[in-house]
Amino acid sequence: MSVCEYKPGLEGIPAAQSSISYVDGQKGILEYRGIRIEELAAKSTFLETAYLLIWGELPSKEELAAFEEEVRLHRRIKYRIRDMMKCFPESGHPMDALQASAAALGLFYSLRDLHNPAYIRDSVVRLIATIPTMVAAFQLMRKGNDPVRPRDDLDYSANFLYMLDEKEPDPLAAKIFDICLILHVEHTMNASTFSARVTASTLTDPYAVVASAVGTLGGPLHGGANEEVIQMLEDIGSVANVRPYVEDLIQRKAKIMGFGHRVYKVKDPRATILQNLAEELFSKFGEDKYYEIAQEMERVVAEKLGHKGIYPNVDFYSGLVYRKMGIPTDLFTPIFAIARVAGWLAHWKEQLEENRIFRPTQVYNGQHEAPYIPIDQR
Ligand code: SDX
């Protein structure tokens, strides 16, 4: 075997062959199973897109209705899971609560049958259906309230928004939220998907796969950036402060949250759609004072770092959309996970279809033949 050059962060190294999604980072193109993201955002729903990603084709009317119905029937979580979540500290981050709860699901469904398509389907349905319920349950329980039961008459996104604060959501907000899920569902070999595929390659169960991916998504260099963006906009506080704030970050070589991407060297197409969705919400529900600051940031960062290909990524405008819906900042990354679970499961299924355990190598740069020094001589 030839010795490959070491690439920090595995930049440019293919880790799998995949037909799930495609990114052209120079042109700003994203496709799911060959369909452009703009088209899916305009015409599809989250559950239809999830089906497309996992089973490879758009469902027929009957197939979609059956999938929606299965998801609807599996939205409830077991009381033991709820009781376990009640013991989580209210001060804990909802991503940690979600990771623990997703892993705990595996305790209830520990019979592993990875070669059985019915097992794959049941696991997919259960995870897509229960993750929003677990996120909403933690949100209510940390406020000291009982979680509410899912509403069977509401569709996937409207039901999640309902479960968050026990109020039926505005139809436009629910529609926009569903589009946000479409935009976040899948993105080639990102860190959390890689994590999911590595875990899947050991032939463990899908709950462990999803739990490991949730843990990976939470970091501020990945999905956790959406939360940090809002904190940054709050710190900046006014349009006049944007330029000195950005200049200071650049001078200190600090990362500007919500900007930059390993693959995109132009504005992330999802950021463009999210910005339009934010504007749609502002025109119905009123402006957000941070939007002007965000737009000025985009201008200043393009001026200063555009030559390096640093532009807004998916995490830059999503927070402004969720903020306008009244969603707490620390739920932004769990919402990313609600969407991405379908992408992770598509990769889980694809990994199982041609599995080989991930076992890369390393470049050892330590000592050899080192002496053992007795403790009293160290
Ligand atoms: C997501 O991979 C995916 O697909 C992820 C994602 C998905 O859908 O799954 O798209 C979701 O994770 C979006 C990214 C969210 N993270 C952030 O917004 C955090 C801020 N961004 C960066 O830390 C960074 O851009 C990354 C982590 C996203 C990408 O890191 P890379 O590819 O390892 O790039 P790098 O850190 O090596 O930077 C390369 C150069 C450096 O300059 P030089 O040393 O070469 O002169 O670009 C500069 C960096 O300093 N740079 C930035 C910057 N991002 C890169 N400079 C300032 N601010 C930034 N945000």
Boltz pocket constraint, residues with backbone or C-beta under 6 A from the ligand:
constraints:
  - pocket:
      binder: B
      contacts: [[A, 9], [A, 184], [A, 186], [A, 187], [A, 188], [A, 189], [A, 190], [A, 191], [A, 220], [A, 221], [A, 222], [A, 223], [A, 225], [A, 253], [A, 254], [A, 255], [A, 256], [A, 257], [A, 258], [A, 259], [A, 260], [A, 261], [A, 262], [A, 263], [A, 305], [A, 308], [A, 310], [A, 313], [A, 314], [A, 315]]
      max_distance: 6.0
